Amino acid sequence: MTAPRSMPMPKPKPKPNPNVDNLVIGGGLAGAMAAMRLAAAGRDVALLEKEPAAHHKVCGEFLSPEAVAYLHQAGVDPVRLGAVPIRFLRLSAKSRVVETALPFTALSLSRCVLDEALLARAAEQGCDVRRGVSVEKLTQRADTWVAKLSDESLQSAHTAFLATGKHDLRGWTRMPGKHNDLVGFKLHWRLATAQTEALRQFMELFLFSGGYGGLSLVENDTANLCLVVRRSTLRKLRGWNELLAALRLENRHMQQRLEGAQPLWQRPLAISPIPYGYLATRPHGLWCVGDQAAVIPSFTGDGMSIALHSGALAAQMHLAGDTSDQYHRALQSQLKSGMGLATWLSRAMVTRAARELVPLGVSLFPRAIKSIATSTRIPSHALLAASPQ
């Protein structure tokens, strides 16, 4: 009788290095991009992501040409991941609907898929990516950053990159944004077949009392509904179900789009507050990237490109020997003008006047869309500054 073969013992995972040169806190677009660039340059990098697995985030999931260019630089092809093209804009308010072509072709892809692809690339470049680990406290001791982790261990680093998105790290709360009274919601849907086809290649923006939002297809013909609403409006309506019912009653186009649609989640994701118009000016040597550096109103479709840009720029300037203060000043200079315009428009879009005038204005002046899109994009010289040397 042959003796049973003994199963090989699995190799124990190496213990994480408690001391690294660069610590990235957060594994979203900005954190993954910064970590990837640093690791590709041969630097010692650890990235901590609190979620143990792929997850969805409140996001319009719109990839501008600038964002797509950064992804290609990183070796990530969004089309191969299932991203769908966006070539047109459709705007609706009450019973009015207008359409215009975008001045560029964009893509749409869920954050759940995209974030995972970028984290995988960061790991391939040599970054130590640790999942399910959160930072409870971050302090600076002389020239060293010390992070107390959720498992009670300590992680130290010479340089720290804060990439926690719209969620602040305790002790490092951002200042309020310039348009700070909005609550954000996101829910994926399966639309009726005819509505899916009508939505294809379109980003649909819609206005309603106290808010605005967007609807577009992502991979697998899933429709992403993302919206923001004034806190006071939500308080009066008393919740998501009432808000959705009021939106469908007021906006006839959205009522048609959601007729026969099935939500893919039991409840929407939500986030509050959203500090639209925020631009970081942090001292003390901390490198803030993504939404910790800048939060542009979502209707511009530039949030994901700014996240990728800030991560790339921070890594590039750090590798060049610049300080975090120099980085923050450079980023603020690049984004300040577009951020100001976008924030002003965001405030206007939640007013009654906007619901009456915006569709009429776009139908009369379709060039306005091109002007707004151009004015709120990252300047070309800024993109060049963050490109790999």
N, C-alpha and C positions, 0 to 999 in steps of 0.2 A: 504494500500500500504506500502510495507516494505521500510524503508529508506535505501539508498545506504550506504554500509559500507565504512568508511573512510580508505584510504590506510595508512599503518604505515609509519611514516617518517623514512627515512634512517638515521642510526646512523652517526653522523659526524666523519670523520677520526681524530684520535688524532694528534695534532700538533707535528711535529718532534722535538726531543730534540736538542736544539742548542748547547748543551755541552755534549760531549761523551768522553769516555776514548780512543777509537780507531776509527780512520777514515780511510776507504779504498776508494781510488779514482780510480774507474774503475771496471767494472763488468765482465771482461773476466775470463779466466781460473785461472790466478794467484790471481787476486783480490778476486774471489769467494772462492778459496781454503783458502786463508789467513783469510778471514772473517768467514768462516765456522769453521775453527779450533779454532779461538779466541772465537766465540760465544759458541761453544760446551764446552769450558772450563769455561763458565760462565761469560765471559768478556762482557762489554758494547761496542757494535760495530755498526757503521753506514756505509753502503756501498752506494756510489753515482755512478750511471751509467747514462751517458748522453743520451743514446738512450732510447726512451720510450717503445720499443718492440723488439722482437727477430729480429736479422739482421745477414747478412753474413759478413765475414771478409776475407781479403786476407790471405790464409792459405792452406798448403798442406793437412790438415785434416787427418794426419797419426798418429795413436795412437800406440806407441811402448809398449812393455810389461811393462815398468816402468810407463808409463802414465796410462795404464789399472789398474795397482796395486793401484795407487793413487786414481783413480776413485772408485774402490771397497772399499777402506778405507773410502771414503766419502759417501758410500751408493748409488753410481750411477752405474748401470749396462749398459755399452754402447751397449751390444748386444740387450737388451730389448728395447733400443732406436732406433734400426735399424742398428747398426754398422755391417759392412761386413768384413770377414776375408781377410787378405793379407798374402800369404805364399811364393810368388815368386817375383823376380825382373826381369824385361825385359828392356834392355838398347838398344837404337837405335841411330844411327848417320849416316846420308846420306842413303846409301842402306844397311847398316849392322845392324843386330839385333842379340843380344845374350841374353840368359836366364840363371838364376841360382836360386836356392832355398835360401830364407832368413834363417839366423841362428835362427830365432824365428818366431812365428806367431803373426802378428800385426792385428790391426783393423783400419777401416776408417769410420769416422762419421763427418757430417758437423758441423761446429762451431755454426751455427744457432741453431741446436738442442742441442748440448752439453752444450753451455754456459747457455742456459735457464734452463737445468736440474740442473746445479751447483748453479745457483742463487736461484732456488727453494729450494734446500737443505740448502743453507745458511740461507734463511728465516725460514725454519723449525727448524733450530738450534737456532733461536732467534735473528739473525742479522736483523737490521732495513735496509731493501733494498729499496732504493728510485730510481725510474726510471724517466728518462727525466729531470735529474738534472745534470748540468755540473758545474765544478769548473772553474771560470774565473781567480782566482789568489790565490796563496797559500803563506802565510808568516809565519814566526816564531817569536813569541813574548815571550821572556824569555823561559819558559818550556812549552809553549802552541803553537799549530799550529792553524792558523785561515784561513779558506777557504771562499773566497767571491764567492757566488753561482750565477747562471744565473738569478735567481729571485731577485737578489740584497740582499738576506739575508746572514747572516754569520753563519758559522758552525765552532765551535772550538773543539779541541781534544788534549789530552796529547800526543798521538802517531799518526803519519800519515804514511800510506802505499800507495806508488805511483804505480798504476797498470793500466796506461793508454795505454798499448800496444806499438805499433809502433808510436803512436801520442804523441808528447811531450806536456807537460803542460807549458803554458807561464811562462817564468822565470826559468824554470827547464829543459832547452834544454840539451840533451845528447851530449857528445863528439862524433865526427865522428867515425864510425867503421873502421876496417882495410880493408874491401872491400866495398866501399861506393858509387860506381858508377852505381848501378843497380836500375832498375824500376821493380816493381812486378805487375803482372796481375793475375786475377782469373776469371773464367767463368764456370758455370755449363752447361752441355750439355745432350741431350737425343740422345744417339748413335743408329745407326741401330742395329736391334736385333742380327745379327751375330757378330757385333763388341762388343756389350755388353757382349756376352758370351765369346768371345776371351779375354776380359779384366778381367773377373771374377777371383778373388784370386791373381791378379797381381798388383804390383805397377810398372808402366812404366815410366822410366826416359828417356828423350830424349835430345840430344844435337843439337844445330843449331848455325849458325854464330852469335857470340856475346851473347849467352845465353844458358840456359838450363831450363828444366821444368819437371813436373810430371803429370801423368794422372792415376786416379784410380776411382773405384766406391765407392760411399757413399750410404746412405740409399735410398730406392726406386729405385735402379738401375740408379741413377743419376751419371753421370761422372763428376768428378771435374778436370778441367784443370787449372793448376797453373804454372806460369813460371816467370823467371827473365831475363832481357835483359839489356845490357849496354846502358847507356843513349845516347852515341854517335851513336850506331847502330839504336836505335829508332828514333833519330833525322834525320838520313839519310833516313829512311823508311817513316817518317812523320806521323805515327799513328798506331793504333791497327790493322785495317783492312789490311794494307800493311804488318805489321809484321806477321800476321797470314798467309797471302798468301805466304810470303817468307819462313816461316817455313814449310808449306805444300809442297812447291815446292822443298825444299832442303832435307827434311826428308821423305823418301818414306813411312816409317811405319806410321808416323803421318798422312800423306795424306790418307792412307788406313783407319786408325781409324776414321777420321772425315768425310769420304765419306758418304753422306746422313744424317749426324748428324744435329740436330737442337739446336741452343743455347737457353737456358731457360730464359736468361735475354736480354734486349735490348742492353746493353753494359757491358763490363767487369768491375769489381772492379779494382782499380789501387792504388798503393802506391809508394812514392819516397821521400827521399832516404831510402834505407834499410841498416842500419848500421851493416852489417855482421861482426862478430868478436868483437862486443862491449861487454865489461864487466864493470859494474858500480863500481866506487870507491867513492861514494858520502859521503861527511862529513855532519855535521850539524844535525844528528839525523833522517834523512828521510830514511824510509825503502823502497827500490826499489825492485819490484818483476816483474816477467814476462819479457817482452821485454824491460822494463825499467831497468832491471838488467843484462840481457844477451841476445844476438841475434846471434844464431847459423845459419849457412847457411841451407836453407830449404831441400836440397837434403839428409841430414843426417836422416831426419824423427824424429829428437829429440826435435824440438821446443816446442811441446805441453807438453812433459814430463818435460822439463826444466821449463816451466811456472808453472806447477803444483808443481814441486819440490821446486822452489823458494818461492812460496806462503806458502807451508807447512813448509819449513825450517824457514822462517821469523817468522811465527806464533809460532813455537816451541821454537825458541831461545828467542823471546820476552817473552813468558810465563815463560821461565827459568830464566829471569832476565838479559839476555845478551843485549848488546847495538847494535845499527844498524851498527856501524863500525865493531864490531865483526862478525856480520852476513855477511856483504859484503866481509870481508876478507875470511871467511869460504867458501862462495859461489865461490869466485874467485879461491881459492885453488882447489876446487872440479872440476871446469869446464875449467880451463886455458889450460890444456894439450889438451883435446879433441877439444876445441874451436880453438886452434892454427892449429891443423891438418885440421879441417873442413874448416877453412878460406883459408888455402893454397890450398886445393883441389878446393874450389869454384873459386878462381882466375884462376886456371889451366883449369877448365872446360869451360871457356868462350873463350879459345884460339883455334886457328886453329889446333894446334898440338893435343889437346885433342880429337877433332872430328875424327882424324885419328887413334890415339893410344889407347884411352880408350876402345872402343869395342874390339879391338884385345887383349888388356891386360886382360880384364875380361874373354874373351873366353879361354885364355891360363892359367889364374890364378884365377879360381873362388873363391879360398880361400881369395883373396884380398877383396872381398865383406864382408866376415865374419870379417876379420881383421879391415877394416874401420868401420864397424858397431859396433864392440866391443870397438874400440879406441875412438869413439865419444859419447858413452853412458855415462850416469851418473854413477860414481863408486858405487859399492854396499855399501861401508861404508858410503857414503854420503846419500844414500837412507835410511839407518838405522838411521842416525842422525836426519832425518826429520820425522821419524815414530812416531805415537802417543805413549806416554809413559804410 
